[in-house]
Amino acid sequence: MEINLLTNQFTDLWYQTSEAQSAWGAPVNREEKQRKEVVVDAFFKSMKKLDGDLLKAYSESNALDGFVLGQLRELFQNAFSYAHEEIDLMFSDEMMKATKAFIKQARKFDSKLPIQSIFQACRNVWIMTGLQLILGRLVELTPSVFAYSMLYPYTDNFVDDPEISSSEKQAFSLRFAERLAGRAVDPINEQEQKIYALVGMIEGQYNRQEYPQVFDSLLGIHQAQTQSMALFGRQGMSEEEAIRICLAKGGASVLADGYLIAGSLSEEEKYFLFGYGAYLQLLDDVQDVKEDSADGLMTAFSKAARNQKLDAMIYKTYNFGEQVLTDSASLLSRVELDFKGLLQKSILLFFVESVAVDQQYYSASFQAQLEEVSPLSFGFVRDRHNFFIPQKHVLLAQLERRVFAAQLNTVEG
C-alpha cells in the first residue's frame, strides 16, 4: 500500500536525521524584543475591542475586513518580520474569500458546531489553499476542501477522546471504513449522519471509478487514525512504533489533501505532501506533550518526556523538516515566494510558544539558545499566555460575525 511505503521511507529519514543543534536564525536583542512586544500587545487589545460596541458599526460595512487585515499586517510585519510578499500570500483576497465561504457553509451545515471546532477545521482549509498554490490549482473552496476539512472536528476529536471507550471507537471505525469504501452504511447517530454526508460531497466531485486514489487516500488516513488509537495507555510501546504511527497519521492526512485537490499526483508531489504532513504531526506532538502525558497518550514525545529533556528531539524534528523541504525544492519553486523561508518563520514562532510555556521539558541551555533568536522574550510569552489563549479564536469569531451580518443584510435588503 502506498502509505506503508511512504511511512517506511520517512521513518528511515527520521532515524537518519541528525540531533545536532539547529540554526534557528539571527539573534534578536532585548530592545528589539521590547519593541515587538509592544506591537503584539497593541494587536490583541485592538482585537479585543471588536467584542464591544465597535463590532456593530464595523459589521454594517466592509470596514471590519480592512481593519482586521490592517492590524494583522502590522503584527506580522513589525512583530514577526514577515516580508510584504509573504503577508500578501497569507492574507490574499483568494484566501480570505475561501475562509469566509468556509465559515458560511460550515454554519449552514451544522449551526451547533462551536467556533473552536470551526477554527480547527479552518486550519486544514488554510493548509489546503496553500497546497492549491503549490500544486498549480486555483485557490478556492471546492466541495472536497470543505468536506475533508469538516471531517476533522467530527472524526479526530472522537478518536482522540479518552472518555470514549475503545470498543465504541472500534465499532465506529469499522462503519466509517465501510462508508469510505463506497458501501451503504446506516448512521447510528446524528454525528455519523453528518460524517457520511461529508463523504457524499467528495463523491459528488470525484467519481470513484475515475479517481480511485482519492478514496484510497481517505481509507489510508482512516487506517492511520485508527492505528493512532493504540497510543492510549500503551506504556510498553517502542519508540519506533510511536514514531511510525505519528508519521503515518500526519503524512497520510496531507497526502489526502493533495489527492482531494488534484485528483492524481506525481511521485514528487506525493513525497512532499507526505513529508510535509509528517512534519506537521511531529510539531503537533511537540505542542501537545503536556496534554498527551496527562491523558496517557504515548506519543514519541510524551513517552520520552518521562525520562529525559526533549532538546535533542526538537533539534531532530526541525532538521527533519528542513530535509523534507530541501528535497522538495524543485516542487516548491512553482510558487514565486520562498515557501521554505515563510515556513521557517512560522515554525520558529511555534517552537517559541511550546518551549516557553512547557519549559519543564527542556534544559536551561536549550531555552536560552531559542530565546536568543525569539522575537519575543520567554517571560513575555509566559505572562501573556493566559491572555493569548482566550483570544485564539477571536479573529475567526469576528470574521464569522462579519459574514453572517452581511448575510442578514442581504436577506433583509
C-alpha positions as a Markdown table, in Angstrom:
| # | Residue | x | y | z |
|---|---|---|---|---|
| 1 | Met | 0.0 | 0.0 | 0.0 |
| 2 | Glu | 1.2 | 3.5 | -0.9 |
| 3 | Ile | 1.0 | 4.8 | 2.6 |
| 4 | Asn | 3.0 | 1.9 | 4.1 |
| 5 | Leu | 5.8 | 2.5 | 1.6 |
| 6 | Leu | 5.9 | 6.2 | 2.4 |
| 7 | Thr | 5.8 | 5.6 | 6.1 |
| 8 | Asn | 8.8 | 3.3 | 5.8 |
| 9 | Gln | 10.6 | 5.9 | 3.7 |
| 10 | Phe | 10.1 | 8.7 | 6.2 |
| 11 | Thr | 10.7 | 6.5 | 9.2 |
| 12 | Asp | 14.1 | 5.8 | 7.8 |
| 13 | Leu | 14.6 | 9.5 | 7.2 |
| 14 | Trp | 13.7 | 10.3 | 10.8 |
| 15 | Tyr | 16.3 | 7.9 | 12.1 |
| 16 | Gln | 18.9 | 9.2 | 9.7 |
| 17 | Thr | 18.2 | 12.8 | 10.7 |
| 18 | Ser | 20.8 | 14.5 | 12.9 |
| 19 | Glu | 20.1 | 15.6 | 16.5 |
| 20 | Ala | 22.7 | 18.3 | 16.1 |
| 21 | Gln | 21.9 | 21.9 | 17.2 |
| 22 | Ser | 19.7 | 23.7 | 14.6 |
| 23 | Ala | 20.5 | 27.0 | 13.1 |
| 24 | Trp | 17.4 | 28.9 | 14.4 |
| 25 | Gly | 18.3 | 32.2 | 12.9 |
| 26 | Ala | 19.8 | 35.6 | 13.8 |
| 27 | Pro | 19.8 | 36.8 | 17.5 |
| 28 | Val | 17.2 | 39.4 | 18.5 |
| 29 | Asn | 18.4 | 41.9 | 21.2 |
| 30 | Arg | 16.4 | 42.9 | 24.2 |
| 31 | Glu | 15.5 | 46.3 | 22.9 |
| 32 | Glu | 14.1 | 44.9 | 19.6 |
| 33 | Lys | 12.1 | 42.3 | 21.6 |
| 34 | Gln | 10.5 | 45.0 | 23.6 |
| 35 | Arg | 9.5 | 46.9 | 20.5 |
| 36 | Lys | 7.9 | 43.8 | 19.1 |
| 37 | Glu | 6.1 | 43.0 | 22.4 |
| 38 | Val | 4.5 | 46.5 | 22.3 |
| 39 | Val | 3.2 | 45.6 | 18.8 |
| 40 | Val | 1.8 | 42.3 | 20.0 |
| 41 | Asp | 0.1 | 43.8 | 23.0 |
| 42 | Ala | -1.4 | 46.5 | 20.8 |
| 43 | Phe | -2.8 | 44.0 | 18.3 |
| 44 | Phe | -4.6 | 41.8 | 20.9 |
| 45 | Lys | -6.0 | 44.9 | 22.6 |
| 46 | Ser | -7.4 | 46.2 | 19.3 |
| 47 | Met | -8.9 | 42.8 | 18.5 |
| 48 | Lys | -10.5 | 42.6 | 22.0 |
| 49 | Lys | -12.3 | 45.9 | 21.2 |
| 50 | Leu | -14.2 | 44.1 | 18.5 |
| 51 | Asp | -16.1 | 42.3 | 21.1 |
| 52 | Gly | -17.7 | 45.6 | 22.2 |
| 53 | Asp | -19.7 | 48.4 | 20.6 |
| 54 | Leu | -17.4 | 48.8 | 17.7 |
| 55 | Leu | -18.5 | 45.4 | 16.3 |
| 56 | Lys | -22.0 | 46.6 | 15.3 |
| 57 | Ala | -20.6 | 49.6 | 13.4 |
| 58 | Tyr | -18.0 | 47.5 | 11.6 |
| 59 | Ser | -20.4 | 44.7 | 10.8 |
| 60 | Glu | -22.6 | 47.2 | 8.9 |
| 61 | Ser | -19.9 | 47.9 | 6.3 |
| 62 | Asn | -16.8 | 46.4 | 4.8 |
| 63 | Ala | -14.6 | 48.3 | 7.3 |
| 64 | Leu | -14.1 | 45.3 | 9.5 |
| 65 | Asp | -12.2 | 43.3 | 6.8 |
| 66 | Gly | -9.9 | 46.2 | 6.2 |
| 67 | Phe | -9.4 | 46.9 | 9.9 |
| 68 | Val | -8.6 | 43.3 | 10.8 |
| 69 | Leu | -6.3 | 42.8 | 7.8 |
| 70 | Gly | -4.5 | 46.1 | 8.6 |
| 71 | Gln | -3.9 | 45.0 | 12.2 |
| 72 | Leu | -2.7 | 41.6 | 11.0 |
| 73 | Arg | -0.3 | 43.1 | 8.5 |
| 74 | Glu | 1.2 | 45.3 | 11.2 |
| 75 | Leu | 1.5 | 42.4 | 13.6 |
| 76 | Phe | 3.3 | 40.1 | 11.1 |
| 77 | Gln | 5.5 | 42.8 | 9.6 |
| 78 | Asn | 6.5 | 44.7 | 12.8 |
| 79 | Ala | 6.4 | 41.9 | 15.4 |
| 80 | Phe | 7.5 | 38.9 | 13.4 |
| 81 | Ser | 9.4 | 40.3 | 10.5 |
| 82 | Tyr | 7.4 | 38.8 | 7.7 |
| 83 | Ala | 8.1 | 40.4 | 4.2 |
| 84 | His | 5.3 | 42.2 | 2.3 |
| 85 | Glu | 5.0 | 39.5 | -0.3 |
| 86 | Glu | 4.8 | 36.8 | 2.5 |
| 87 | Ile | 1.9 | 38.7 | 4.1 |
| 88 | Asp | 0.2 | 39.2 | 0.7 |
| 89 | Leu | 0.2 | 35.4 | 0.3 |
| 90 | Met | -1.1 | 34.6 | 3.7 |
| 91 | Phe | -3.9 | 37.2 | 3.5 |
| 92 | Ser | -4.6 | 37.2 | -0.2 |
| 93 | Asp | -8.1 | 38.0 | -1.4 |
| 94 | Glu | -8.5 | 34.4 | -2.5 |
| 95 | Met | -7.5 | 33.1 | 0.9 |
| 96 | Met | -10.0 | 35.4 | 2.7 |
| 97 | Lys | -12.7 | 34.6 | 0.2 |
| 98 | Ala | -12.2 | 30.9 | 0.8 |
| 99 | Thr | -12.2 | 31.4 | 4.6 |
| 100 | Lys | -15.4 | 33.4 | 4.5 |
| 101 | Ala | -17.1 | 30.8 | 2.2 |
| 102 | Phe | -16.0 | 28.0 | 4.5 |
| 103 | Ile | -17.4 | 29.7 | 7.7 |
| 104 | Lys | -20.7 | 30.4 | 6.0 |
| 105 | Gln | -21.0 | 26.9 | 4.6 |
| 106 | Ala | -19.9 | 25.3 | 7.9 |
| 107 | Arg | -22.6 | 27.1 | 9.8 |
| 108 | Lys | -25.2 | 26.2 | 7.3 |
| 109 | Phe | -24.1 | 22.5 | 7.5 |
| 110 | Asp | -24.1 | 22.5 | 11.3 |
| 111 | Ser | -25.3 | 25.5 | 13.2 |
| 112 | Lys | -24.4 | 23.9 | 16.6 |
| 113 | Leu | -20.7 | 23.5 | 15.7 |
| 114 | Pro | -18.7 | 25.6 | 18.2 |
| 115 | Ile | -16.2 | 28.2 | 16.9 |
| 116 | Gln | -13.3 | 26.2 | 18.3 |
| 117 | Ser | -14.2 | 23.3 | 16.0 |
| 118 | Ile | -14.6 | 25.7 | 13.1 |
| 119 | Phe | -11.1 | 27.0 | 13.8 |
| 120 | Gln | -9.8 | 23.5 | 13.9 |
| 121 | Ala | -11.3 | 22.8 | 10.6 |
| 122 | Cys | -10.2 | 26.1 | 9.2 |
| 123 | Arg | -6.6 | 25.2 | 9.8 |
| 124 | Asn | -6.9 | 22.4 | 7.2 |
| 125 | Val | -8.6 | 24.8 | 4.8 |
| 126 | Trp | -5.6 | 27.1 | 5.1 |
| 127 | Ile | -3.2 | 24.2 | 4.6 |
| 128 | Met | -5.2 | 23.1 | 1.5 |
| 129 | Thr | -5.4 | 26.5 | 0.0 |
| 130 | Gly | -1.6 | 26.8 | 0.3 |
| 131 | Leu | -1.2 | 23.4 | -1.3 |
| 132 | Gln | -3.5 | 24.5 | -4.1 |
| 133 | Leu | -0.9 | 27.1 | -5.0 |
| 134 | Ile | 2.0 | 24.6 | -4.9 |
| 135 | Leu | 0.0 | 22.1 | -7.0 |
| 136 | Gly | -0.8 | 24.7 | -9.5 |
| 137 | Arg | -4.6 | 24.9 | -8.8 |
| 138 | Leu | -6.9 | 27.8 | -8.2 |
| 139 | Val | -7.2 | 28.9 | -4.6 |
| 140 | Glu | -10.8 | 28.2 | -3.9 |
| 141 | Leu | -13.2 | 26.3 | -1.6 |
| 142 | Thr | -14.1 | 23.2 | -3.5 |
| 143 | Pro | -16.7 | 20.6 | -2.2 |
| 144 | Ser | -13.8 | 18.3 | -1.3 |
| 145 | Val | -11.8 | 21.0 | 0.5 |
| 146 | Phe | -14.9 | 21.8 | 2.6 |
| 147 | Ala | -15.9 | 18.2 | 3.3 |
| 148 | Tyr | -12.4 | 16.9 | 4.2 |
| 149 | Ser | -11.7 | 19.9 | 6.5 |
| 150 | Met | -15.1 | 19.5 | 8.2 |
| 151 | Leu | -14.3 | 15.8 | 8.9 |
| 152 | Tyr | -11.6 | 16.8 | 11.4 |
| 153 | Pro | -13.8 | 18.1 | 14.2 |
| 154 | Tyr | -16.1 | 15.1 | 13.8 |
| 155 | Thr | -13.6 | 12.3 | 13.5 |
| 156 | Asp | -10.3 | 13.4 | 15.0 |
| 157 | Asn | -11.9 | 14.6 | 18.3 |
| 158 | Phe | -13.9 | 11.4 | 18.6 |
| 159 | Val | -10.8 | 9.2 | 18.0 |
| 160 | Asp | -8.7 | 11.3 | 20.4 |
| 161 | Asp | -11.3 | 11.5 | 23.2 |
| 162 | Pro | -10.1 | 9.4 | 26.2 |
| 163 | Glu | -13.6 | 9.4 | 27.6 |
| 164 | Ile | -14.9 | 7.2 | 24.7 |
| 165 | Ser | -14.3 | 3.5 | 25.1 |
| 166 | Ser | -12.1 | 1.6 | 22.8 |
| 167 | Ser | -15.0 | -0.7 | 21.8 |
| 168 | Glu | -17.1 | 2.3 | 20.7 |
| 169 | Lys | -14.2 | 3.7 | 18.7 |
| 170 | Gln | -13.5 | 0.4 | 17.0 |
| 171 | Ala | -17.2 | 0.0 | 16.1 |
| 172 | Phe | -17.3 | 3.5 | 14.6 |
| 173 | Ser | -14.0 | 2.8 | 12.8 |
| 174 | Leu | -15.4 | -0.2 | 11.1 |
| 175 | Arg | -18.6 | 1.5 | 10.0 |
| 176 | Phe | -16.7 | 4.6 | 8.7 |
| 177 | Ala | -14.3 | 2.4 | 6.7 |
| 178 | Glu | -17.2 | 0.7 | 5.0 |
| 179 | Arg | -18.6 | 4.1 | 4.1 |
| 180 | Leu | -15.2 | 5.3 | 2.7 |
| 181 | Ala | -15.0 | 2.2 | 0.6 |
| 182 | Gly | -18.3 | 3.2 | -1.1 |
| 183 | Arg | -20.7 | 0.8 | 0.7 |
| 184 | Ala | -24.1 | 1.8 | 2.0 |
| 185 | Val | -24.0 | 2.3 | 5.8 |
| 186 | Asp | -26.8 | 3.4 | 8.0 |
| 187 | Pro | -25.6 | 6.0 | 10.5 |
| 188 | Ile | -26.4 | 5.3 | 14.2 |
| 189 | Asn | -26.5 | 8.9 | 15.3 |
| 190 | Glu | -26.5 | 12.5 | 14.1 |
| 191 | Gln | -22.7 | 12.8 | 14.2 |
| 192 | Glu | -22.3 | 9.8 | 11.8 |
| 193 | Gln | -25.0 | 11.1 | 9.6 |
| 194 | Lys | -23.0 | 14.3 | 9.1 |
| 195 | Ile | -19.8 | 12.4 | 8.6 |
| 196 | Tyr | -21.3 | 10.3 | 5.9 |
| 197 | Ala | -22.9 | 13.3 | 4.2 |
| 198 | Leu | -19.4 | 14.9 | 4.0 |
| 199 | Val | -18.1 | 11.8 | 2.3 |
| 200 | Gly | -21.0 | 12.2 | -0.1 |
| 201 | Met | -19.8 | 15.7 | -1.0 |
| 202 | Ile | -16.4 | 14.3 | -2.0 |
| 203 | Glu | -18.1 | 11.6 | -4.1 |
| 204 | Gly | -20.1 | 14.4 | -5.8 |
| 205 | Gln | -16.8 | 15.9 | -7.0 |
| 206 | Tyr | -14.8 | 12.8 | -7.7 |
| 207 | Asn | -16.2 | 9.7 | -9.4 |
| 208 | Arg | -14.9 | 6.6 | -7.6 |
| 209 | Gln | -14.1 | 4.8 | -10.8 |
| 210 | Glu | -12.2 | 7.7 | -12.4 |
| 211 | Tyr | -10.3 | 8.7 | -9.2 |
| 212 | Pro | -9.7 | 5.6 | -7.1 |
| 213 | Gln | -6.6 | 7.1 | -5.5 |
| 214 | Val | -8.7 | 9.9 | -3.9 |
| 215 | Phe | -10.7 | 7.3 | -2.0 |
| 216 | Asp | -7.7 | 5.1 | -1.3 |
| 217 | Ser | -6.1 | 8.1 | 0.3 |
| 218 | Leu | -9.1 | 8.6 | 2.5 |
| 219 | Leu | -9.0 | 5.0 | 3.6 |
| 220 | Gly | -5.3 | 5.4 | 4.2 |
| 221 | Ile | -5.7 | 8.3 | 6.6 |
| 222 | His | -8.6 | 6.5 | 8.3 |
| 223 | Gln | -6.4 | 3.5 | 8.8 |
| 224 | Ala | -3.6 | 5.7 | 10.2 |
| 225 | Gln | -6.0 | 7.4 | 12.6 |
| 226 | Thr | -7.3 | 4.0 | 13.8 |
| 227 | Gln | -3.8 | 2.8 | 14.4 |
| 228 | Ser | -3.1 | 6.0 | 16.4 |
| 229 | Met | -5.8 | 4.8 | 19.0 |
| 230 | Ala | -3.1 | 2.3 | 20.1 |
| 231 | Leu | -1.2 | 5.2 | 21.6 |
| 232 | Phe | -3.6 | 5.4 | 24.5 |
| 233 | Gly | -2.3 | 3.7 | 27.6 |
| 234 | Arg | 0.4 | 1.7 | 25.7 |
| 235 | Gln | 3.3 | 2.1 | 28.2 |
| 236 | Gly | 5.3 | -0.7 | 26.6 |
| 237 | Met | 5.1 | 0.8 | 23.1 |
| 238 | Ser | 8.5 | 1.1 | 21.4 |
| 239 | Glu | 9.8 | 4.5 | 20.2 |
| 240 | Glu | 9.9 | 3.3 | 16.6 |
| 241 | Glu | 6.3 | 2.2 | 16.7 |
| 242 | Ala | 5.2 | 5.5 | 18.2 |
| 243 | Ile | 7.2 | 7.4 | 15.5 |
| 244 | Arg | 5.7 | 5.3 | 12.7 |
| 245 | Ile | 2.2 | 6.0 | 13.9 |
| 246 | Cys | 2.9 | 9.7 | 14.1 |
| 247 | Leu | 4.5 | 9.9 | 10.6 |
| 248 | Ala | 1.7 | 7.7 | 9.1 |
| 249 | Lys | -1.1 | 9.8 | 10.6 |
| 250 | Gly | 0.4 | 13.2 | 9.6 |
| 251 | Gly | 1.7 | 12.1 | 6.2 |
| 252 | Ala | -1.5 | 10.3 | 5.2 |
| 253 | Ser | -3.6 | 13.3 | 6.1 |
| 254 | Val | -1.8 | 15.8 | 3.9 |
| 255 | Leu | -1.4 | 13.2 | 1.1 |
| 256 | Ala | -5.2 | 13.0 | 1.1 |
| 257 | Asp | -5.3 | 16.8 | 1.0 |
| 258 | Gly | -3.3 | 16.6 | -2.2 |
| 259 | Tyr | -5.5 | 13.9 | -3.8 |
| 260 | Leu | -8.6 | 15.9 | -2.9 |
| 261 | Ile | -7.1 | 19.0 | -4.5 |
| 262 | Ala | -5.7 | 17.4 | -7.7 |
| 263 | Gly | -7.3 | 14.0 | -8.2 |
| 264 | Ser | -4.0 | 12.4 | -9.1 |
| 265 | Leu | -0.4 | 13.2 | -8.0 |
| 266 | Ser | 3.2 | 12.7 | -9.3 |
| 267 | Glu | 5.8 | 10.9 | -7.3 |
| 268 | Glu | 7.5 | 14.2 | -6.4 |
| 269 | Glu | 4.2 | 15.6 | -5.2 |
| 270 | Lys | 3.5 | 12.5 | -3.1 |
| 271 | Tyr | 6.9 | 12.8 | -1.4 |
| 272 | Phe | 6.5 | 16.4 | -0.5 |
| 273 | Leu | 2.9 | 16.1 | 0.7 |
| 274 | Phe | 3.5 | 13.0 | 2.9 |
| 275 | Gly | 6.7 | 14.5 | 4.3 |
| 276 | Tyr | 5.1 | 17.9 | 5.0 |
| 277 | Gly | 2.2 | 16.2 | 6.8 |
| 278 | Ala | 4.6 | 14.1 | 8.8 |
| 279 | Tyr | 6.4 | 17.2 | 9.9 |
| 280 | Leu | 3.2 | 19.0 | 10.9 |
| 281 | Gln | 2.2 | 16.0 | 13.0 |
| 282 | Leu | 5.6 | 15.9 | 14.7 |
| 283 | Leu | 5.0 | 19.6 | 15.6 |
| 284 | Asp | 1.5 | 18.9 | 16.9 |
| 285 | Asp | 3.0 | 16.2 | 19.2 |
| 286 | Val | 5.6 | 18.7 | 20.4 |
| 287 | Gln | 2.9 | 21.2 | 21.3 |
| 288 | Asp | 0.7 | 18.6 | 23.0 |
| 289 | Val | 3.3 | 16.8 | 25.0 |
| 290 | Lys | 1.9 | 18.0 | 28.4 |
| 291 | Glu | -1.7 | 17.3 | 27.5 |
| 292 | Asp | -0.8 | 13.9 | 25.9 |
| 293 | Ser | 1.2 | 12.9 | 29.0 |
| 294 | Ala | -1.8 | 13.7 | 31.3 |
| 295 | Asp | -4.2 | 11.8 | 29.0 |
| 296 | Gly | -2.0 | 8.7 | 28.8 |
| 297 | Leu | -1.4 | 9.2 | 25.1 |
| 298 | Met | 2.0 | 7.7 | 24.4 |
| 299 | Thr | 3.5 | 9.7 | 21.5 |
| 300 | Ala | 7.2 | 9.5 | 21.0 |
| 301 | Phe | 7.5 | 12.9 | 22.7 |
| 302 | Ser | 5.3 | 12.3 | 25.7 |
| 303 | Lys | 7.0 | 8.9 | 26.1 |
| 304 | Ala | 10.5 | 10.5 | 26.0 |
| 305 | Ala | 9.5 | 13.3 | 28.3 |
| 306 | Arg | 9.0 | 10.9 | 31.2 |
| 307 | Asn | 12.8 | 10.2 | 31.4 |
| 308 | Gln | 14.7 | 13.0 | 29.6 |
| 309 | Lys | 14.7 | 16.5 | 28.3 |
| 310 | Leu | 13.3 | 17.0 | 24.8 |
| 311 | Asp | 16.1 | 19.2 | 23.4 |
| 312 | Ala | 17.6 | 16.6 | 21.1 |
| 313 | Met | 14.1 | 15.6 | 19.8 |
| 314 | Ile | 13.3 | 19.2 | 19.0 |
| 315 | Tyr | 16.6 | 19.6 | 17.0 |
| 316 | Lys | 15.8 | 16.3 | 15.2 |
| 317 | Thr | 12.3 | 17.5 | 14.4 |
| 318 | Tyr | 13.5 | 20.8 | 13.0 |
| 319 | Asn | 16.2 | 19.1 | 11.0 |
| 320 | Phe | 13.7 | 16.5 | 9.7 |
| 321 | Gly | 11.5 | 19.3 | 8.3 |
| 322 | Glu | 14.5 | 21.1 | 6.8 |
| 323 | Gln | 15.4 | 17.9 | 4.9 |
| 324 | Val | 11.9 | 17.4 | 3.6 |
| 325 | Leu | 11.7 | 21.0 | 2.3 |
| 326 | Thr | 15.2 | 20.8 | 0.8 |
| 327 | Asp | 14.4 | 17.5 | -1.0 |
| 328 | Ser | 11.2 | 19.2 | -2.4 |
| 329 | Ala | 13.0 | 22.4 | -3.6 |
| 330 | Ser | 12.1 | 21.9 | -7.3 |
| 331 | Leu | 8.4 | 21.4 | -6.5 |
| 332 | Leu | 8.2 | 24.4 | -4.1 |
| 333 | Ser | 9.8 | 26.6 | -6.8 |
| 334 | Arg | 6.5 | 26.6 | -8.6 |
| 335 | Val | 5.4 | 29.3 | -6.1 |
| 336 | Glu | 7.2 | 32.6 | -6.7 |
| 337 | Leu | 7.5 | 33.1 | -2.9 |
| 338 | Asp | 10.2 | 31.5 | -0.8 |
| 339 | Phe | 7.9 | 28.9 | 0.8 |
| 340 | Lys | 10.6 | 27.3 | 2.8 |
| 341 | Gly | 11.6 | 30.7 | 4.3 |
| 342 | Leu | 8.0 | 31.5 | 5.1 |
| 343 | Leu | 7.5 | 28.2 | 6.9 |
| 344 | Gln | 10.7 | 28.6 | 8.9 |
| 345 | Lys | 9.5 | 31.8 | 10.4 |
| 346 | Ser | 6.2 | 30.2 | 11.4 |
| 347 | Ile | 7.9 | 27.1 | 12.8 |
| 348 | Leu | 10.2 | 29.3 | 14.9 |
| 349 | Leu | 7.2 | 31.0 | 16.5 |
| 350 | Phe | 5.7 | 27.6 | 17.1 |
| 351 | Phe | 8.7 | 26.4 | 19.0 |
| 352 | Val | 9.0 | 29.6 | 20.9 |
| 353 | Glu | 5.5 | 29.2 | 22.3 |
| 354 | Ser | 5.8 | 25.5 | 23.0 |
| 355 | Val | 9.2 | 25.7 | 24.8 |
| 356 | Ala | 8.4 | 28.9 | 26.7 |
| 357 | Val | 5.2 | 27.6 | 28.1 |
| 358 | Asp | 6.2 | 24.0 | 28.8 |
| 359 | Gln | 9.7 | 24.9 | 30.0 |
| 360 | Gln | 9.9 | 21.9 | 32.3 |
| 361 | Tyr | 10.6 | 19.6 | 29.3 |
| 362 | Tyr | 13.7 | 21.5 | 28.1 |
| 363 | Ser | 17.1 | 22.3 | 29.5 |
| 364 | Ala | 18.1 | 25.8 | 30.6 |
| 365 | Ser | 20.7 | 26.0 | 27.9 |
| 366 | Phe | 18.3 | 25.0 | 25.2 |
| 367 | Gln | 15.8 | 27.6 | 26.3 |
| 368 | Ala | 18.4 | 30.2 | 26.4 |
| 369 | Gln | 19.5 | 29.4 | 22.8 |
| 370 | Leu | 16.0 | 29.5 | 21.5 |
| 371 | Glu | 15.1 | 32.7 | 23.4 |
| 372 | Glu | 18.1 | 34.4 | 21.9 |
| 373 | Val | 16.6 | 34.2 | 18.4 |
| 374 | Ser | 13.0 | 34.6 | 19.5 |
| 375 | Pro | 11.2 | 37.8 | 18.5 |
| 376 | Leu | 9.6 | 37.8 | 22.0 |
| 377 | Ser | 11.1 | 37.2 | 25.4 |
| 378 | Phe | 10.0 | 33.9 | 27.0 |
| 379 | Gly | 8.8 | 35.8 | 30.1 |
| 380 | Phe | 6.5 | 37.9 | 27.8 |
| 381 | Val | 5.1 | 34.7 | 26.2 |
| 382 | Arg | 4.5 | 33.1 | 29.6 |
| 383 | Asp | 3.0 | 36.2 | 31.2 |
| 384 | Arg | 0.6 | 36.7 | 28.2 |
| 385 | His | -0.2 | 33.0 | 27.7 |
| 386 | Asn | -3.5 | 33.1 | 29.5 |
| 387 | Phe | -4.3 | 36.3 | 27.7 |
| 388 | Phe | -3.4 | 34.9 | 24.3 |
| 389 | Ile | -5.3 | 31.7 | 24.6 |
| 390 | Pro | -8.8 | 33.2 | 25.2 |
| 391 | Gln | -8.2 | 35.3 | 22.1 |
| 392 | Lys | -7.1 | 32.4 | 20.0 |
| 393 | His | -10.3 | 32.3 | 18.0 |
| 394 | Val | -11.1 | 36.0 | 18.2 |
| 395 | Leu | -10.2 | 36.7 | 14.5 |
| 396 | Leu | -12.3 | 33.8 | 13.2 |
| 397 | Ala | -15.2 | 34.7 | 15.6 |
| 398 | Gln | -15.2 | 38.3 | 14.3 |
| 399 | Leu | -14.9 | 37.1 | 10.7 |
| 400 | Glu | -17.8 | 34.7 | 11.3 |
| 401 | Arg | -19.9 | 37.5 | 12.6 |
| 402 | Arg | -19.0 | 39.7 | 9.7 |
| 403 | Val | -20.0 | 37.0 | 7.2 |
| 404 | Phe | -23.4 | 36.5 | 8.9 |
| 405 | Ala | -24.0 | 40.2 | 9.3 |
| 406 | Ala | -23.5 | 40.5 | 5.6 |
| 407 | Gln | -25.8 | 37.6 | 5.0 |
| 408 | Leu | -28.5 | 39.1 | 7.2 |
| 409 | Asn | -28.2 | 42.5 | 5.5 |
| 410 | Thr | -28.6 | 40.8 | 2.1 |
| 411 | Val | -31.7 | 38.9 | 3.2 |
| 412 | Glu | -33.3 | 41.9 | 4.8 |
| 413 | Gly | -32.4 | 44.1 | 1.8 |
